[in-house]
Amino acid sequence: MTLVVNKGAGDGKVHAVYRSWGYEDIGQSQPSPASPLLTVMLRATR
């Protein structure tokens, strides 16, 4: 599974929750110049 998250959301708590669920950072994405820099995360499915 893949998702993107703003590392600053919730003072970093949102990113921490996804990491606790097994997601790992694999890169960054900025879909448009006006959007924040997002962290791309990946987790293996069972």
mmCIF file of the N, C-alpha and C atoms, coordinates in Angstrom:
data_MODEL
# 
_entry.id   MODEL 
# 
loop_
_atom_site.group_PDB 
_atom_site.id 
_atom_site.type_symbol 
_atom_site.label_atom_id 
_atom_site.label_alt_id 
_atom_site.label_comp_id 
_atom_site.label_asym_id 
_atom_site.label_entity_id 
_atom_site.label_seq_id 
_atom_site.pdbx_PDB_ins_code 
_atom_site.Cartn_x 
_atom_site.Cartn_y 
_atom_site.Cartn_z 
_atom_site.occupancy 
_atom_site.B_iso_or_equiv 
_atom_site.pdbx_formal_charge 
_atom_site.auth_seq_id 
_atom_site.auth_comp_id 
_atom_site.auth_asym_id 
_atom_site.auth_atom_id 
_atom_site.pdbx_PDB_model_num 
ATOM 1   N N  . MET A 1 1  ? 0.837  -1.155  0.000  1.00 0.00 ? 1  MET A N  1 
ATOM 2   C CA . MET A 1 1  ? 0.000  0.000   0.000  1.00 0.00 ? 1  MET A CA 1 
ATOM 3   C C  . MET A 1 1  ? 0.894  1.235   0.000  1.00 0.00 ? 1  MET A C  1 
ATOM 4   N N  . THR A 1 2  ? 0.423  2.255   -0.644 1.00 0.00 ? 2  THR A N  1 
ATOM 5   C CA . THR A 1 2  ? 1.185  3.483   -0.740 1.00 0.00 ? 2  THR A CA 1 
ATOM 6   C C  . THR A 1 2  ? 0.317  4.644   -0.284 1.00 0.00 ? 2  THR A C  1 
ATOM 7   N N  . LEU A 1 3  ? 0.942  5.628   0.359  1.00 0.00 ? 3  LEU A N  1 
ATOM 8   C CA . LEU A 1 3  ? 0.227  6.839   0.735  1.00 0.00 ? 3  LEU A CA 1 
ATOM 9   C C  . LEU A 1 3  ? 1.195  8.004   0.750  1.00 0.00 ? 3  LEU A C  1 
ATOM 10  N N  . VAL A 1 4  ? 0.650  9.207   0.783  1.00 0.00 ? 4  VAL A N  1 
ATOM 11  C CA . VAL A 1 4  ? 1.473  10.405  0.922  1.00 0.00 ? 4  VAL A CA 1 
ATOM 12  C C  . VAL A 1 4  ? 0.976  11.170  2.139  1.00 0.00 ? 4  VAL A C  1 
ATOM 13  N N  . VAL A 1 5  ? 1.909  11.759  2.866  1.00 0.00 ? 5  VAL A N  1 
ATOM 14  C CA . VAL A 1 5  ? 1.561  12.463  4.092  1.00 0.00 ? 5  VAL A CA 1 
ATOM 15  C C  . VAL A 1 5  ? 2.416  13.716  4.220  1.00 0.00 ? 5  VAL A C  1 
ATOM 16  N N  . ASN A 1 6  ? 1.810  14.740  4.753  1.00 0.00 ? 6  ASN A N  1 
ATOM 17  C CA . ASN A 1 6  ? 2.537  15.958  5.078  1.00 0.00 ? 6  ASN A CA 1 
ATOM 18  C C  . ASN A 1 6  ? 3.180  15.719  6.442  1.00 0.00 ? 6  ASN A C  1 
ATOM 19  N N  . LYS A 1 7  ? 4.518  15.648  6.488  1.00 0.00 ? 7  LYS A N  1 
ATOM 20  C CA . LYS A 1 7  ? 5.211  15.339  7.747  1.00 0.00 ? 7  LYS A CA 1 
ATOM 21  C C  . LYS A 1 7  ? 4.899  16.343  8.849  1.00 0.00 ? 7  LYS A C  1 
ATOM 22  N N  . GLY A 1 8  ? 4.489  17.555  8.482  1.00 0.00 ? 8  GLY A N  1 
ATOM 23  C CA . GLY A 1 8  ? 4.181  18.569  9.478  1.00 0.00 ? 8  GLY A CA 1 
ATOM 24  C C  . GLY A 1 8  ? 2.768  18.478  10.036 1.00 0.00 ? 8  GLY A C  1 
ATOM 25  N N  . ALA A 1 9  ? 1.932  17.641  9.445  1.00 0.00 ? 9  ALA A N  1 
ATOM 26  C CA . ALA A 1 9  ? 0.536  17.532  9.897  1.00 0.00 ? 9  ALA A CA 1 
ATOM 27  C C  . ALA A 1 9  ? 0.471  17.053  11.337 1.00 0.00 ? 9  ALA A C  1 
ATOM 28  N N  . GLY A 1 10 ? -0.273 17.775  12.142 1.00 0.00 ? 10 GLY A N  1 
ATOM 29  C CA . GLY A 1 10 ? -0.423 17.388  13.548 1.00 0.00 ? 10 GLY A CA 1 
ATOM 30  C C  . GLY A 1 10 ? 0.894  17.409  14.298 1.00 0.00 ? 10 GLY A C  1 
ATOM 31  N N  . ASP A 1 11 ? 1.770  18.333  13.921 1.00 0.00 ? 11 ASP A N  1 
ATOM 32  C CA . ASP A 1 11 ? 3.098  18.433  14.547 1.00 0.00 ? 11 ASP A CA 1 
ATOM 33  C C  . ASP A 1 11 ? 3.884  17.131  14.421 1.00 0.00 ? 11 ASP A C  1 
ATOM 34  N N  . GLY A 1 12 ? 3.704  16.430  13.306 1.00 0.00 ? 12 GLY A N  1 
ATOM 35  C CA . GLY A 1 12 ? 4.437  15.191  13.053 1.00 0.00 ? 12 GLY A CA 1 
ATOM 36  C C  . GLY A 1 12 ? 3.751  13.942  13.579 1.00 0.00 ? 12 GLY A C  1 
ATOM 37  N N  . LYS A 1 13 ? 2.643  14.109  14.270 1.00 0.00 ? 13 LYS A N  1 
ATOM 38  C CA . LYS A 1 13 ? 1.963  12.949  14.866 1.00 0.00 ? 13 LYS A CA 1 
ATOM 39  C C  . LYS A 1 13 ? 1.330  12.041  13.814 1.00 0.00 ? 13 LYS A C  1 
ATOM 40  N N  . VAL A 1 14 ? 0.822  12.623  12.728 1.00 0.00 ? 14 VAL A N  1 
ATOM 41  C CA . VAL A 1 14 ? 0.200  11.807  11.675 1.00 0.00 ? 14 VAL A CA 1 
ATOM 42  C C  . VAL A 1 14 ? 1.257  10.892  11.052 1.00 0.00 ? 14 VAL A C  1 
ATOM 43  N N  . HIS A 1 15 ? 2.402  11.443  10.734 1.00 0.00 ? 15 HIS A N  1 
ATOM 44  C CA . HIS A 1 15 ? 3.501  10.648  10.168 1.00 0.00 ? 15 HIS A CA 1 
ATOM 45  C C  . HIS A 1 15 ? 3.911  9.542   11.141 1.00 0.00 ? 15 HIS A C  1 
ATOM 46  N N  . ALA A 1 16 ? 3.989  9.866   12.405 1.00 0.00 ? 16 ALA A N  1 
ATOM 47  C CA . ALA A 1 16 ? 4.378  8.878   13.423 1.00 0.00 ? 16 ALA A CA 1 
ATOM 48  C C  . ALA A 1 16 ? 3.376  7.732   13.509 1.00 0.00 ? 16 ALA A C  1 
ATOM 49  N N  . VAL A 1 17 ? 2.097  8.041   13.374 1.00 0.00 ? 17 VAL A N  1 
ATOM 50  C CA . VAL A 1 17 ? 1.071  6.986   13.418 1.00 0.00 ? 17 VAL A CA 1 
ATOM 51  C C  . VAL A 1 17 ? 1.252  6.032   12.243 1.00 0.00 ? 17 VAL A C  1 
ATOM 52  N N  . TYR A 1 18 ? 1.447  6.578   11.041 1.00 0.00 ? 18 TYR A N  1 
ATOM 53  C CA . TYR A 1 18 ? 1.650  5.714   9.874  1.00 0.00 ? 18 TYR A CA 1 
ATOM 54  C C  . TYR A 1 18 ? 2.899  4.856   10.039 1.00 0.00 ? 18 TYR A C  1 
ATOM 55  N N  . ARG A 1 19 ? 3.968  5.418   10.575 1.00 0.00 ? 19 ARG A N  1 
ATOM 56  C CA . ARG A 1 19 ? 5.185  4.629   10.815 1.00 0.00 ? 19 ARG A CA 1 
ATOM 57  C C  . ARG A 1 19 ? 4.901  3.504   11.811 1.00 0.00 ? 19 ARG A C  1 
ATOM 58  N N  . SER A 1 20 ? 4.101  3.782   12.836 1.00 0.00 ? 20 SER A N  1 
ATOM 59  C CA . SER A 1 20 ? 3.775  2.748   13.821 1.00 0.00 ? 20 SER A CA 1 
ATOM 60  C C  . SER A 1 20 ? 2.925  1.639   13.210 1.00 0.00 ? 20 SER A C  1 
ATOM 61  N N  . TRP A 1 21 ? 2.236  1.937   12.114 1.00 0.00 ? 21 TRP A N  1 
ATOM 62  C CA . TRP A 1 21 ? 1.430  0.939   11.415 1.00 0.00 ? 21 TRP A CA 1 
ATOM 63  C C  . TRP A 1 21 ? 2.256  0.161   10.386 1.00 0.00 ? 21 TRP A C  1 
ATOM 64  N N  . GLY A 1 22 ? 3.562  0.433   10.300 1.00 0.00 ? 22 GLY A N  1 
ATOM 65  C CA . GLY A 1 22 ? 4.432  -0.330  9.418  1.00 0.00 ? 22 GLY A CA 1 
ATOM 66  C C  . GLY A 1 22 ? 4.796  0.344   8.112  1.00 0.00 ? 22 GLY A C  1 
ATOM 67  N N  . TYR A 1 23 ? 4.356  1.582   7.892  1.00 0.00 ? 23 TYR A N  1 
ATOM 68  C CA . TYR A 1 23 ? 4.722  2.303   6.673  1.00 0.00 ? 23 TYR A CA 1 
ATOM 69  C C  . TYR A 1 23 ? 6.152  2.817   6.787  1.00 0.00 ? 23 TYR A C  1 
ATOM 70  N N  . GLU A 1 24 ? 6.856  2.841   5.662  1.00 0.00 ? 24 GLU A N  1 
ATOM 71  C CA . GLU A 1 24 ? 8.227  3.342   5.606  1.00 0.00 ? 24 GLU A CA 1 
ATOM 72  C C  . GLU A 1 24 ? 8.309  4.458   4.578  1.00 0.00 ? 24 GLU A C  1 
ATOM 73  N N  . ASP A 1 25 ? 9.119  5.471   4.869  1.00 0.00 ? 25 ASP A N  1 
ATOM 74  C CA . ASP A 1 25 ? 9.352  6.558   3.923  1.00 0.00 ? 25 ASP A CA 1 
ATOM 75  C C  . ASP A 1 25 ? 10.150 6.022   2.731  1.00 0.00 ? 25 ASP A C  1 
ATOM 76  N N  . ILE A 1 26 ? 9.683  6.349   1.507  1.00 0.00 ? 26 ILE A N  1 
ATOM 77  C CA . ILE A 1 26 ? 10.421 5.919   0.324  1.00 0.00 ? 26 ILE A CA 1 
ATOM 78  C C  . ILE A 1 26 ? 10.779 7.086   -0.591 1.00 0.00 ? 26 ILE A C  1 
ATOM 79  N N  . GLY A 1 27 ? 10.274 8.269   -0.313 1.00 0.00 ? 27 GLY A N  1 
ATOM 80  C CA . GLY A 1 27 ? 10.591 9.412   -1.168 1.00 0.00 ? 27 GLY A CA 1 
ATOM 81  C C  . GLY A 1 27 ? 9.728  10.601  -0.833 1.00 0.00 ? 27 GLY A C  1 
ATOM 82  N N  . GLN A 1 28 ? 9.782  11.585  -1.721 1.00 0.00 ? 28 GLN A N  1 
ATOM 83  C CA . GLN A 1 28 ? 9.001  12.795  -1.536 1.00 0.00 ? 28 GLN A CA 1 
ATOM 84  C C  . GLN A 1 28 ? 8.318  13.162  -2.840 1.00 0.00 ? 28 GLN A C  1 
ATOM 85  N N  . SER A 1 29 ? 7.227  13.911  -2.724 1.00 0.00 ? 29 SER A N  1 
ATOM 86  C CA . SER A 1 29 ? 6.471  14.343  -3.891 1.00 0.00 ? 29 SER A CA 1 
ATOM 87  C C  . SER A 1 29 ? 5.902  15.731  -3.623 1.00 0.00 ? 29 SER A C  1 
ATOM 88  N N  . GLN A 1 30 ? 5.847  16.546  -4.667 1.00 0.00 ? 30 GLN A N  1 
ATOM 89  C CA . GLN A 1 30 ? 5.199  17.848  -4.577 1.00 0.00 ? 30 GLN A CA 1 
ATOM 90  C C  . GLN A 1 30 ? 4.323  17.969  -5.819 1.00 0.00 ? 30 GLN A C  1 
ATOM 91  N N  . PRO A 1 31 ? 3.046  17.549  -5.700 1.00 0.00 ? 31 PRO A N  1 
ATOM 92  C CA . PRO A 1 31 ? 2.162  17.480  -6.861 1.00 0.00 ? 31 PRO A CA 1 
ATOM 93  C C  . PRO A 1 31 ? 2.011  18.783  -7.640 1.00 0.00 ? 31 PRO A C  1 
ATOM 94  N N  . SER A 1 32 ? 2.109  19.915  -6.963 1.00 0.00 ? 32 SER A N  1 
ATOM 95  C CA . SER A 1 32 ? 2.038  21.207  -7.637 1.00 0.00 ? 32 SER A CA 1 
ATOM 96  C C  . SER A 1 32 ? 2.915  22.196  -6.877 1.00 0.00 ? 32 SER A C  1 
ATOM 97  N N  . PRO A 1 33 ? 3.308  23.286  -7.525 1.00 0.00 ? 33 PRO A N  1 
ATOM 98  C CA . PRO A 1 33 ? 4.154  24.261  -6.839 1.00 0.00 ? 33 PRO A CA 1 
ATOM 99  C C  . PRO A 1 33 ? 3.506  24.852  -5.583 1.00 0.00 ? 33 PRO A C  1 
ATOM 100 N N  . ALA A 1 34 ? 2.192  24.865  -5.529 1.00 0.00 ? 34 ALA A N  1 
ATOM 101 C CA . ALA A 1 34 ? 1.486  25.433  -4.377 1.00 0.00 ? 34 ALA A CA 1 
ATOM 102 C C  . ALA A 1 34 ? 1.315  24.439  -3.231 1.00 0.00 ? 34 ALA A C  1 
ATOM 103 N N  . SER A 1 35 ? 1.560  23.171  -3.482 1.00 0.00 ? 35 SER A N  1 
ATOM 104 C CA . SER A 1 35 ? 1.355  22.163  -2.443 1.00 0.00 ? 35 SER A CA 1 
ATOM 105 C C  . SER A 1 35 ? 2.603  22.020  -1.578 1.00 0.00 ? 35 SER A C  1 
ATOM 106 N N  . PRO A 1 36 ? 2.421  21.520  -0.354 1.00 0.00 ? 36 PRO A N  1 
ATOM 107 C CA . PRO A 1 36 ? 3.588  21.272  0.488  1.00 0.00 ? 36 PRO A CA 1 
ATOM 108 C C  . PRO A 1 36 ? 4.361  20.060  -0.021 1.00 0.00 ? 36 PRO A C  1 
ATOM 109 N N  . LEU A 1 37 ? 5.578  19.921  0.428  1.00 0.00 ? 37 LEU A N  1 
ATOM 110 C CA . LEU A 1 37 ? 6.378  18.740  0.107  1.00 0.00 ? 37 LEU A CA 1 
ATOM 111 C C  . LEU A 1 37 ? 5.818  17.574  0.916  1.00 0.00 ? 37 LEU A C  1 
ATOM 112 N N  . LEU A 1 38 ? 5.399  16.528  0.230  1.00 0.00 ? 38 LEU A N  1 
ATOM 113 C CA . LEU A 1 38 ? 4.773  15.375  0.876  1.00 0.00 ? 38 LEU A CA 1 
ATOM 114 C C  . LEU A 1 38 ? 5.737  14.202  0.921  1.00 0.00 ? 38 LEU A C  1 
ATOM 115 N N  . THR A 1 39 ? 5.618  13.395  1.949  1.00 0.00 ? 39 THR A N  1 
ATOM 116 C CA . THR A 1 39 ? 6.427  12.190  2.087  1.00 0.00 ? 39 THR A CA 1 
ATOM 117 C C  . THR A 1 39 ? 5.641  11.002  1.548  1.00 0.00 ? 39 THR A C  1 
ATOM 118 N N  . VAL A 1 40 ? 6.237  10.252  0.646  1.00 0.00 ? 40 VAL A N  1 
ATOM 119 C CA . VAL A 1 40 ? 5.621  9.043   0.085  1.00 0.00 ? 40 VAL A CA 1 
ATOM 120 C C  . VAL A 1 40 ? 6.006  7.885   0.992  1.00 0.00 ? 40 VAL A C  1 
ATOM 121 N N  . MET A 1 41 ? 4.994  7.105   1.394  1.00 0.00 ? 41 MET A N  1 
ATOM 122 C CA . MET A 1 41 ? 5.220  5.993   2.313  1.00 0.00 ? 41 MET A CA 1 
ATOM 123 C C  . MET A 1 41 ? 4.686  4.702   1.706  1.00 0.00 ? 41 MET A C  1 
ATOM 124 N N  . LEU A 1 42 ? 5.293  3.594   2.086  1.00 0.00 ? 42 LEU A N  1 
ATOM 125 C CA . LEU A 1 42 ? 4.947  2.289   1.535  1.00 0.00 ? 42 LEU A CA 1 
ATOM 126 C C  . LEU A 1 42 ? 4.855  1.270   2.648  1.00 0.00 ? 42 LEU A C  1 
ATOM 127 N N  . ARG A 1 43 ? 3.904  0.344   2.510  1.00 0.00 ? 43 ARG A N  1 
ATOM 128 C CA . ARG A 1 43 ? 3.768  -0.778  3.456  1.00 0.00 ? 43 ARG A CA 1 
ATOM 129 C C  . ARG A 1 43 ? 3.402  -2.019  2.677  1.00 0.00 ? 43 ARG A C  1 
ATOM 130 N N  . ALA A 1 44 ? 4.052  -3.107  2.982  1.00 0.00 ? 44 ALA A N  1 
ATOM 131 C CA . ALA A 1 44 ? 3.744  -4.367  2.308  1.00 0.00 ? 44 ALA A CA 1 
ATOM 132 C C  . ALA A 1 44 ? 2.375  -4.872  2.743  1.00 0.00 ? 44 ALA A C  1 
ATOM 133 N N  . THR A 1 45 ? 1.646  -5.488  1.825  1.00 0.00 ? 45 THR A N  1 
ATOM 134 C CA . THR A 1 45 ? 0.361  -6.089  2.167  1.00 0.00 ? 45 THR A CA 1 
ATOM 135 C C  . THR A 1 45 ? 0.577  -7.553  2.480  1.00 0.00 ? 45 THR A C  1 
ATOM 136 N N  . ARG A 1 46 ? -0.343 -8.117  3.195  1.00 0.00 ? 46 ARG A N  1 
ATOM 137 C CA . ARG A 1 46 ? -0.211 -9.519  3.600  1.00 0.00 ? 46 ARG A CA 1 
ATOM 138 C C  . ARG A 1 46 ? -0.941 -10.432 2.669  1.00 0.00 ? 46 ARG A C  1 
# 
